[in-house]
Amino acid sequence: MNILGMGILSTRGLGVAAWENALNEGWRAPSAIGIPGEPGGQRSAYLVDLDTVADRTLLKKLRRADKLSKISVLAAADALADSGIPEIGRKKIGIILATAFGAHVTTFGFLDDILDYGDEQVSPTTFSNSVHNAAVSYVTSTLNLQGPTLTVTRFSFPFHCALQLAQAWLDQGRCDHVLVGGADLYGDVLGYVCDLKLTPARDGRIQPFSFQPTCQVPGEGAVFFLLGRGEGAAPYCRLTAVRFGEDADRDAPADLNLIDADGISPDESAYRAWLSQGTPTAAYAPLVGSMMIGGAFNLAAGALMLRRQTLFATPVQDNPHGVKLQTETRQVSIASIRSIGCNCLGEQVVTYLGRI
Amino acid sequence: MTTDDILITGLGVISAAGNGLAETLASFERGSRNAAAVSLFPTTMHYPVFEVRQIPRDYQLEGQRTLSLALAAVDQALEEAGLADLSHCRVGVCLGTTVASQLNDLDFYRSYRERGEAPLTSVDRYLEGNLAENLARRLKARGPVLTVVNACSSGTDAIGVALSWLKSDLCDLVIAGGADELNHVPYCGFASLGILNPGLCAPFDRDRQGLNLGEGAGVMILEKKSLALRRGKSAGLFLAGYGSMCDAYHLTAPSPEGVGLKASLVAALAEAGIGAAQVGFVNAHGTGTHDNDLVEGKVLAEIFGPGLKMLSTKGFTGHTLGAAGGIEAVFSAAALREGWIPASAGFATADQAIPLTPVREQSAIDGAYAVSTSLAFGGNNAAVVIGQGVGL
C-alpha cells in the first residue's frame, strides 16, 4: 500500500510544511510547564498550541470537543487535503486511530466532577468526550466519513498495529482508502507518572542514541496517513511491510535506519542490534517529544524523505556509542527506509518504506 | 478463502447470567435476571446492575477486574477448543474493552489531586493491564495483538479484526472477544446521560426506560479450517462475515435512519455470501434505551423483514459495554449450536413505532446463520454473521 497523504500536528505546528520546517530547523527546547500544587515547580514537555492553527474553520465546529479530538480531526482533515485526490471525501474511507492513553485528560476531568460534585452531578459532555473513541467520532462526523471505524490501543507499537490492519482492510476491499492515525496527549497526571517512572531530560533534549540510561520529554500530537493501493495524486512512498518479531529482511540494504528511541523505555539497548556502520541512522523524537505513538512521526519523516529524496539530519547527535548517524541534511537518492521500534520486553516492529 | 474457512472452535463466557455456557444457558431457560444494587463501589445512586457475583478464585487479580473476567472466559474457550499448547501456531489476540483502557482509579486520582502525589500501584496495574497485550504475553502469542476501544461495539469489532487478520494470513488462530468490569466512572457517566433504568431494562418494549449496566467477558477461538482439521477439531461453527460502518452523525446518538447499522449489516451479509432470508435469528444490541431500540428495530425490519426472530440478551446480562459484542457473539454461536434462543428478557408490550417484536418465549430456530449487532457511542456500528455447517 502507498502513503497518499499525510496530516501532522505537533508542537512544531500543523501540516507537512510545518513538519518539513521542523526537520530542516532541528531541535528546539521544550516548553516549561507548571506543576499543579507545586509552587515554582516545572517540567518540560512538547505541547501542541492550537492557537497557532491558522484556519479556524474546523476548530469552530469542535467547540465542545476535547483536545485529543481536536488534534485528531485537524490531522485527519489535513491528510485528506494533502492527498490532493479529487473528491476524496466521497470515497469509502476507513479510519483506524491508535492511541496509548486516549482521552486521559478528559477522564481526569470527569473524575474531578465525581469528586467535586458527587455521582449525580457530573457532566454528560465530559463523560462523552472521555470515551476512547470520541476522537474518531468527531473525525467521522466533522469530515462526514462513513466507512469502518476503529480506535485501538496498546502500549507497545499501537500505530504499527493499526498500519498492519489497514493493509488487511485494503486487501480485503473493506474500504477504498484508510486513514490511519496516531494521537496522544500530555497531561499533568501523565507528566507526574513520567517523572516518577522515567528519567526527565535535564536539558530538555531527548538523546535517542544514548540507549541506557535514557531520558525523556513528554510530547503530544497527532499523525494521520491516508493509505491506498493506488498512487493517488502525489504519493509519498510505498509502505512495503510492517513486521513484528523476526524480520526476514533484517540484513537487506536500506538507505536509512529510523529508530523510535525516545526515552520511554529505561533501557533502549535493543536498538543497537539493528544498527550497522553501513547505514546511517536517525531519530526524530527530539523534535516532538516522547510518545508511545511516536513511531508515527518517524514514519512521517521517512515518507517525506522519500518524496523529497532528501535525508534530514537527526536533530540531537549525542552519540556515546559511535552509531553512524545522519548528521546533515542533504539530497541523495533514497530507495528504501527501515523504521525500527523496540520495547524493553524484547519485542520489536520493523516497517519498510520504499520509493515509488 | 471461502466463507466457512474461519471456524469457531471454542467459546467462553462469564456474566451475571453465569460462569460458562452451561450455567448461562440454564439461566436463560429459567429466565433468571440476576440484577441487584451495586456492590462493587460506593455510590449514592440506586440504578440496578448486573454484576458477576463470583469470579472464580484462580482468576481474581487485585485491581484488574476486567482482566480477571477476560482470563476466565479465555480459559473456557481454550479448553473447549482443546488448546492447551499454542506453540504450534501463530496466535493473534484481539479483545475489546472500555474500562480497562482508562486510568480511572478514583483513589489514585484523589490522592494525586489532594497531595500532589499518589502511589503508582494502580498505574502499574493499568500499564500491565492492556487486555490484549497482557493476554498475548501470558500466552507467548506470536501473532498480531490489539485492544479495540470502540466503546459499546468493541467486542464485535475485535471479532471482525480477527477475521481480517486470519483472512490476510497474519496468524492461524485468534483469541477474540471483549471484556469489561462494572465501574464507578461509566456508572456515573451513563446516569448523567439519563439513560440508566431505575428498574430492570426492557429492550424493545413500549415502556422501556433505559439500560442496566453489567459486566463480563465473551471470547471465541477463531481458527483457520486447515489448522482445525490438522488438530482433528470441529465445532461446526464458523465466522462468516463482519461489517462495520459509521453514522458520522453524533457523539452519543444513533443516526435516526440507522445509516451505519444498515451499511454494516449489508457488508456483513455480503462477506458471508448469504441473503437476509438465510439468517435464523438476530441477537440485537437492544439496550433498552428509547433511541437505540427504535433505530435498531426499524433497520432490522427493513433488512430482514417482519418475520425475523430477534432478541436482546441484555435483559440477562445488562449492557456490558466493551464486552457486549463478545458476549453476544458467543451467545449467538451457542444458540445456533443448541437450536434455540431464549425469550428476550424484559419485553412485554410491543412498541407500535418499532416494526419488529422480540421473541417472548424460548424459541426453536431455523436457518444456519445468526447475526449479532452492536451500536456504539461515536456512531460506530458493527455486525457479525455466524454460521453453522454440518461439521468437517
Interface residues (C-beta under 8 A of the other chain):
Chain A: I35 P36 G37 E38 I95 F101 G102 H104 T107 F108 F110 L111 D112 D113 I114 L115 G118 D119 E120 V122 S123 P124 F127 S128 N129 S130 V131 H132 N133 A134 V136 S137 Y138 T140 S141 L143 N144 L145 Q146 G147 P148 T149 L150 T151 V152 T153 R154 F155 S156 C161 Q164 L165 Q167 A168 W169 D171 Q172 R174 V189 Y192 V193 L196 K197 F244 G245 L345
Chain B: T43 T44 M45 T98 S101 Q102 L103 N104 L106 Y109 R110 Y112 R113 R115 G116 E117 L120 V123 L127 N130 A132 E133 R137 R142 P144 V145 L146 T147 V148 V149 N150 A151 D157 V161 S164 W165 K167 S168 L170 H184 V185 P186 Y187 C188 G189 F190 A191 S192 L193 G194 G243 S244 M245 C246 D247 A248 Y249 H250 L251 T252 V259 G260 A263 A267 A376 F377 G378 G379 N380
